[in-house]
Amino acid sequence: MAQDDGRLLVSLILGFGGGLYMFFKGFREFRKYRLVADTPEIRIRSIPMGLVKIRGQALGEETLPSPLTRTPCYLYKVVVEQWHSESDGGGEWKHAATDTGSVKFYLQDSSGNVLVDSTDAELDLPRCARREVGSHSSGASLNPGSQAQGAAAVTATAATDMELLQYVAQAQSRHLTQMVGKGIGFISRGDPAQSPGRQSFLNFLADPTGAGAEDFRSRMMRSMVARQDPSGEISRLALEVWKYPQGSREFQSALQRVVQAYAHMMASAKHAPDPGGMEAQVREHPEQVLQMVAHVAGAAEPQADPETEKARQAALAYGREQIAVMTQRETHMASGRFRLTEYCLVPGQMYDITGTCAENPHPQDEYDRNIILKGTNEPTFLISSKTEKEIESSLRKRTAWMVLGGAALAVACLAILLGKLGLLWKH
């Protein structure tokens, strides 16, 4: 009996703390609601620097496949829940991880388009699909969610149960490293001049295989290449490789030139590799050599020449793909029963974005000078498939629920706690 009372007291204390947290978070949601409601929606061509609200169609050449349905998208979010059984035969789903992936895309209206970096955005997207998988059961089910636009349909290329169990293990690992990264980021705030490099490292720590980690990987690769290739010849030849279709005669010839140039450059080194041995390495392990060439080419600075920049992007895409394949190959399957819910931002659909407009560090042309992202001074960054009125209504309801619900929970738990301790109505 005393043990039950102890559990009740702990639950009441946790409930009181949770109610207070929800109550104060509700006021932050109210601030967000007022900010979104008071920010007028403007045409993309007229956006100023700072906080803006725009609406348009998502466009862009580069996409990535979503984990569950393999839907080509610019952004996905997967909520992973794990089933926890109870002694009485029941159980409940508990949150295990939230995993996201994204590439940059453009938002376009009738006046123009603007680049969007959706990293760290708050997402309000329709459910694409829900799926349950288990490591000890074969009866997994696939339940497509309601997708009003019909952009993401379940196809024959949907992930297998084994692939999803591997994905769950990766998502849980990334979720843990993200928490560690946030903790490091919180305690390492300091010199603004070091902020880009620190954020690059934190992105890598949060997800070593994700697009957000590319900047850190590129920095490290550029540093390594600069020491061995001060003239930049290897980087230039590596970029030449990706100007040709992979596997073509021109592609193989360009790859051979990279290997020969590297062997020549290293000939004067103290422990110079044997040229014949390098040729054998290319023949016996072509994938490893190609991966290294892709990383060298992808680490180059953005190129002014469109053809060379296209080659750099092709190298980046190949490098990302190989990192993902390697990670999947080395990841064990998660154990247990899981429910995965997928949300996607897909090409051709309309979205409403409230975020910070900043200068695009890598513009493609004179019309590509701006980028929408999460601001440093104003962290509000919301991407939604809803209309402006629907977004405001949703934020207003969420605010009321958090403030009133949090207050009610905190007061109720405090009253019961004081009653149990004999401190209520005591004179």
ZABA-581121 format. One record per residue (C-alpha): residue number from 0; residue in one letter; z, x, y. Coordinates in steps of 0.1 Angstrom, whole numbers, plus 5000, padded with zeros to 4 digits. Example, Ala and Ser with C-alpha at 12.3 -4.5 7.8 and 13.67 -1.06 7.14 Angstrom:
REM residues 2
0:A:5078:5123:4955 .
1:S:5071:5137:4989 .
//
This chain:
REM residues 427
0:M:5000:5000:5000 .
1:A:5009:5028:5024 .
2:Q:4975:5044:5015 .
3:D:4957:5012:5025 .
4:D:4976:5011:5058 .
5:G:4966:5047:5065 .
6:R:4930:5039:5059 .
7:L:4932:5009:5081 .
8:L:4948:5030:5109 .
9:V:4921:5056:5107 .
10:S:4894:5029:5107 .
11:L:4910:5013:5138 .
12:I:4911:5046:5156 .
13:L:4875:5053:5148 .
14:G:4865:5018:5158 .
15:F:4883:5022:5191 .
16:G:4865:5055:5198 .
17:G:4832:5041:5187 .
18:G:4836:5011:5210 .
19:L:4844:5033:5240 .
20:Y:4814:5054:5232 .
21:M:4791:5024:5229 .
22:F:4806:5009:5262 .
23:F:4798:5041:5283 .
24:K:4765:5046:5266 .
25:G:4756:5010:5277 .
26:F:4760:5021:5313 .
27:R:4736:5050:5307 .
28:E:4712:5024:5292 .
29:F:4717:5003:5323 .
30:R:4708:5033:5345 .
31:K:4677:5037:5324 .
32:Y:4668:5000:5327 .
33:R:4672:5001:5365 .
34:L:4651:5033:5366 .
35:V:4623:5018:5345 .
36:A:4624:4985:5364 .
37:D:4623:5001:5398 .
38:T:4596:5026:5390 .
39:P:4562:5010:5398 .
40:E:4534:5014:5373 .
41:I:4505:5033:5389 .
42:R:4470:5044:5380 .
43:I:4467:5077:5362 .
44:R:4444:5092:5389 .
45:S:4471:5086:5415 .
46:I:4502:5100:5397 .
47:P:4524:5123:5418 .
48:M:4547:5150:5406 .
49:G:4580:5137:5394 .
50:L:4590:5105:5375 .
51:V:4561:5081:5369 .
52:K:4552:5051:5349 .
53:I:4517:5047:5335 .
54:R:4499:5026:5309 .
55:G:4467:5035:5290 .
56:Q:4449:5041:5258 .
57:A:4459:5071:5235 .
58:L:4430:5095:5229 .
59:G:4425:5130:5217 .
60:E:4407:5151:5191 .
61:E:4436:5166:5173 .
62:T:4457:5143:5150 .
63:L:4482:5148:5122 .
64:P:4488:5127:5091 .
65:S:4519:5106:5089 .
66:P:4542:5114:5060 .
67:L:4542:5080:5042 .
68:T:4508:5065:5048 .
69:R:4488:5096:5058 .
70:T:4478:5077:5089 .
71:P:4460:5099:5115 .
72:C:4483:5098:5145 .
73:Y:4495:5118:5175 .
74:L:4531:5112:5168 .
75:Y:4552:5099:5139 .
76:K:4589:5091:5134 .
77:V:4604:5086:5100 .
78:V:4639:5072:5096 .
79:V:4654:5083:5063 .
80:E:4683:5063:5048 .
81:Q:4701:5071:5015 .
82:W:4717:5045:4992 .
83:H:4755:5050:4987 .
84:S:4769:5032:4957 .
85:E:4804:5017:4958 .
86:S:4829:5014:4930 .
87:D:4826:4976:4928 .
88:G:4789:4978:4920 .
89:G:4776:4973:4955 .
90:G:4765:4998:4981 .
91:E:4748:5003:5014 .
92:W:4720:5023:5031 .
93:K:4733:5050:5054 .
94:H:4713:5071:5078 .
95:A:4704:5105:5064 .
96:A:4679:5120:5089 .
97:T:4654:5111:5115 .
98:D:4622:5133:5114 .
99:T:4594:5134:5140 .
100:G:4561:5153:5143 .
101:S:4537:5153:5172 .
102:V:4506:5168:5188 .
103:K:4496:5166:5224 .
104:F:4473:5137:5233 .
105:Y:4457:5120:5264 .
106:L:4466:5087:5279 .
107:Q:4435:5071:5296 .
108:D:4430:5042:5319 .
109:S:4400:5031:5340 .
110:S:4408:5058:5367 .
111:G:4412:5089:5345 .
112:N:4434:5105:5318 .
113:V:4464:5128:5316 .
114:L:4478:5150:5289 .
115:V:4511:5139:5272 .
116:D:4535:5162:5254 .
117:S:4557:5137:5235 .
118:T:4584:5162:5225 .
119:D:4619:5147:5228 .
120:A:4606:5113:5239 .
121:E:4625:5081:5232 .
122:L:4601:5060:5211 .
123:D:4597:5022:5210 .
124:L:4569:5018:5184 .
125:P:4561:4991:5158 .
126:R:4570:4998:5122 .
127:C:4540:5011:5103 .
128:A:4555:5011:5067 .
129:R:4587:5012:5047 .
130:R:4590:5027:5013 .
131:E:4618:5033:4988 .
132:V:4618:5063:4964 .
133:G:4644:5075:4939 .
134:S:4647:5107:4919 .
135:H:4659:5088:4889 .
136:S:4637:5057:4890 .
137:S:4600:5050:4887 .
138:G:4600:5016:4904 .
139:A:4593:5027:4940 .
140:S:4579:5000:4962 .
141:L:4557:5002:4993 .
142:N:4562:4975:5019 .
143:P:4538:4977:5049 .
144:G:4555:4966:5081 .
145:S:4540:4944:5107 .
146:Q:4515:4964:5128 .
147:A:4502:4941:5155 .
148:Q:4473:4964:5164 .
149:G:4463:4969:5127 .
150:A:4459:5006:5133 .
151:A:4480:5019:5104 .
152:A:4473:5004:5070 .
153:V:4485:5016:5037 .
154:T:4457:5033:5019 .
155:A:4451:5049:4985 .
156:T:4459:5083:5001 .
157:A:4496:5073:5006 .
158:A:4521:5100:4996 .
159:T:4533:5101:4960 .
160:D:4570:5097:4951 .
161:M:4572:5134:4943 .
162:E:4557:5143:4977 .
163:L:4581:5120:4995 .
164:L:4612:5134:4977 .
165:Q:4601:5169:4988 .
166:Y:4596:5155:5023 .
167:V:4631:5140:5023 .
168:A:4645:5174:5015 .
169:Q:4625:5190:5043 .
170:A:4635:5162:5068 .
171:Q:4672:5167:5059 .
172:S:4669:5204:5064 .
173:R:4652:5200:5097 .
174:H:4678:5174:5108 .
175:L:4706:5199:5101 .
176:T:4688:5227:5120 .
177:Q:4681:5204:5149 .
178:M:4718:5197:5152 .
179:V:4726:5234:5151 .
180:G:4698:5240:5177 .
181:K:4713:5214:5200 .
182:G:4747:5230:5197 .
183:I:4733:5264:5206 .
184:G:4713:5249:5235 .
185:F:4744:5233:5248 .
186:I:4766:5264:5248 .
187:S:4738:5288:5259 .
188:R:4728:5271:5292 .
189:G:4726:5296:5319 .
190:D:4699:5316:5337 .
191:P:4669:5293:5344 .
192:A:4645:5322:5342 .
193:Q:4654:5325:5305 .
194:S:4650:5288:5299 .
195:P:4614:5288:5286 .
196:G:4621:5315:5260 .
197:R:4654:5299:5250 .
198:Q:4638:5265:5246 .
199:S:4609:5281:5225 .
200:F:4635:5296:5202 .
201:L:4654:5263:5199 .
202:N:4622:5245:5190 .
203:F:4615:5270:5163 .
204:L:4651:5267:5150 .
205:A:4649:5229:5150 .
206:D:4616:5228:5130 .
207:P:4600:5262:5120 .
208:T:4569:5244:5108 .
209:G:4564:5220:5136 .
210:A:4541:5220:5166 .
211:G:4570:5226:5189 .
212:A:4577:5259:5172 .
213:E:4542:5273:5179 .
214:D:4551:5289:5212 .
215:F:4579:5309:5196 .
216:R:4557:5319:5166 .
217:S:4529:5329:5191 .
218:R:4553:5350:5212 .
219:M:4565:5369:5181 .
220:M:4529:5374:5168 .
221:R:4517:5386:5202 .
222:S:4545:5410:5204 .
223:M:4537:5424:5170 .
224:V:4500:5426:5177 .
225:A:4505:5442:5211 .
226:R:4523:5472:5195 .
227:Q:4496:5478:5169 .
228:D:4465:5467:5189 .
229:P:4470:5475:5226 .
230:S:4432:5473:5232 .
231:G:4431:5437:5219 .
232:E:4402:5444:5196 .
233:I:4418:5429:5165 .
234:S:4426:5397:5184 .
235:R:4391:5394:5197 .
236:L:4376:5399:5163 .
237:A:4401:5374:5148 .
238:L:4389:5348:5172 .
239:E:4353:5355:5163 .
240:V:4360:5345:5127 .
241:W:4369:5310:5136 .
242:K:4338:5303:5156 .
243:Y:4320:5298:5122 .
244:P:4325:5272:5095 .
245:Q:4351:5283:5070 .
246:G:4334:5298:5039 .
247:S:4300:5304:5055 .
248:R:4283:5338:5054 .
249:E:4290:5344:5091 .
250:F:4327:5335:5086 .
251:Q:4330:5360:5057 .
252:S:4312:5387:5077 .
253:A:4334:5382:5107 .
254:L:4365:5383:5084 .
255:Q:4353:5416:5069 .
256:R:4349:5431:5104 .
257:V:4385:5423:5112 .
258:V:4397:5441:5080 .
259:Q:4375:5471:5087 .
260:A:4387:5473:5123 .
261:Y:4423:5471:5112 .
262:A:4418:5498:5086 .
263:H:4401:5520:5112 .
264:M:4430:5514:5137 .
265:M:4456:5523:5112 .
266:A:4438:5554:5100 .
267:S:4458:5576:5123 .
268:A:4491:5561:5114 .
269:K:4516:5582:5095 .
270:H:4516:5558:5065 .
271:A:4480:5547:5068 .
272:P:4468:5521:5042 .
273:D:4441:5531:5019 .
274:P:4408:5514:5030 .
275:G:4398:5509:4994 .
276:G:4432:5492:4988 .
277:M:4427:5469:5017 .
278:E:4393:5459:5004 .
279:A:4409:5451:4971 .
280:Q:4436:5431:4989 .
281:V:4410:5410:5005 .
282:R:4393:5403:4972 .
283:E:4425:5396:4952 .
284:H:4444:5377:4979 .
285:P:4419:5362:5003 .
286:E:4442:5333:5013 .
287:Q:4470:5357:5025 .
288:V:4445:5377:5045 .
289:L:4430:5346:5060 .
290:Q:4464:5333:5070 .
291:M:4473:5365:5088 .
292:V:4439:5364:5107 .
293:A:4446:5328:5116 .
294:H:4480:5336:5130 .
295:V:4466:5365:5150 .
296:A:4438:5344:5165 .
297:G:4461:5314:5171 .
298:A:4486:5337:5189 .
299:A:4461:5346:5216 .
300:E:4464:5333:5251 .
301:P:4444:5301:5259 .
302:Q:4408:5311:5264 .
303:A:4387:5303:5295 .
304:D:4355:5302:5273 .
305:P:4353:5267:5257 .
306:E:4338:5281:5224 .
307:T:4365:5307:5221 .
308:E:4392:5282:5229 .
309:K:4379:5259:5202 .
310:A:4380:5288:5178 .
311:R:4417:5294:5188 .
312:Q:4425:5258:5182 .
313:A:4408:5259:5148 .
314:A:4429:5290:5139 .
315:L:4461:5272:5150 .
316:A:4453:5242:5130 .
317:Y:4447:5263:5098 .
318:G:4479:5282:5104 .
319:R:4499:5251:5107 .
320:E:4484:5236:5076 .
321:Q:4491:5267:5056 .
322:I:4527:5269:5068 .
323:A:4532:5232:5058 .
324:V:4517:5238:5023 .
325:M:4539:5269:5018 .
326:T:4570:5250:5029 .
327:Q:4562:5221:5006 .
328:R:4555:5244:4977 .
329:E:4589:5261:4981 .
330:T:4610:5230:4988 .
331:H:4629:5213:4960 .
332:M:4629:5175:4957 .
333:A:4658:5156:4971 .
334:S:4681:5138:4946 .
335:G:4691:5102:4951 .
336:R:4677:5069:4963 .
337:F:4661:5068:4997 .
338:R:4644:5043:5020 .
339:L:4619:5057:5045 .
340:T:4607:5037:5076 .
341:E:4577:5051:5094 .
342:Y:4566:5046:5130 .
343:C:4533:5059:5144 .
344:L:4515:5064:5177 .
345:V:4479:5061:5168 .
346:P:4445:5067:5185 .
347:G:4429:5039:5204 .
348:Q:4460:5018:5211 .
349:M:4477:5010:5244 .
350:Y:4510:5025:5253 .
351:D:4534:5024:5283 .
352:I:4549:5058:5292 .
353:T:4577:5065:5317 .
354:G:4582:5103:5321 .
355:T:4579:5133:5344 .
356:C:4546:5145:5357 .
357:A:4544:5183:5359 .
358:E:4517:5209:5363 .
359:N:4497:5215:5331 .
360:P:4501:5252:5323 .
361:H:4469:5253:5303 .
362:P:4443:5230:5320 .
363:Q:4409:5226:5303 .
364:D:4391:5217:5336 .
365:E:4398:5206:5372 .
366:Y:4407:5171:5360 .
367:D:4433:5183:5335 .
368:R:4459:5196:5360 .
369:N:4488:5173:5351 .
370:I:4510:5167:5320 .
371:I:4536:5141:5312 .
372:L:4567:5153:5295 .
373:K:4605:5151:5294 .
374:G:4618:5163:5328 .
375:T:4645:5189:5334 .
376:N:4662:5170:5362 .
377:E:4653:5135:5352 .
378:P:4656:5132:5313 .
379:T:4642:5096:5311 .
380:F:4611:5098:5288 .
381:L:4601:5066:5271 .
382:I:4570:5059:5251 .
383:S:4565:5022:5241 .
384:S:4538:5000:5226 .
385:K:4552:4970:5245 .
386:T:4542:4957:5278 .
387:E:4561:4964:5310 .
388:K:4580:4931:5309 .
389:E:4588:4934:5272 .
390:I:4602:4969:5278 .
391:E:4625:4957:5307 .
392:S:4636:4927:5286 .
393:S:4644:4950:5256 .
394:L:4664:4974:5278 .
395:R:4683:4946:5295 .
396:K:4693:4931:5261 .
397:R:4703:4965:5247 .
398:T:4724:4973:5278 .
399:A:4743:4939:5276 .
400:W:4749:4943:5238 .
401:M:4762:4979:5242 .
402:V:4785:4971:5272 .
403:L:4799:4938:5260 .
404:G:4799:4947:5223 .
405:G:4815:4981:5229 .
406:A:4842:4967:5251 .
407:A:4849:4939:5226 .
408:L:4851:4964:5197 .
409:A:4874:4988:5216 .
410:V:4897:4960:5227 .
411:A:4899:4944:5193 .
412:C:4906:4977:5175 .
413:L:4932:4986:5201 .
414:A:4950:4953:5198 .
415:I:4952:4954:5160 .
416:L:4963:4991:5162 .
417:L:4991:4983:5186 .
418:G:5001:4953:5165 .
419:K:5003:4974:5134 .
420:L:5024:4999:5152 .
421:G:5047:4972:5166 .
422:L:5039:4980:5202 .
423:L:5021:4948:5211 .
424:W:5041:4921:5230 .
425:K:5072:4942:5227 .
426:H:5096:4940:5256 .
//
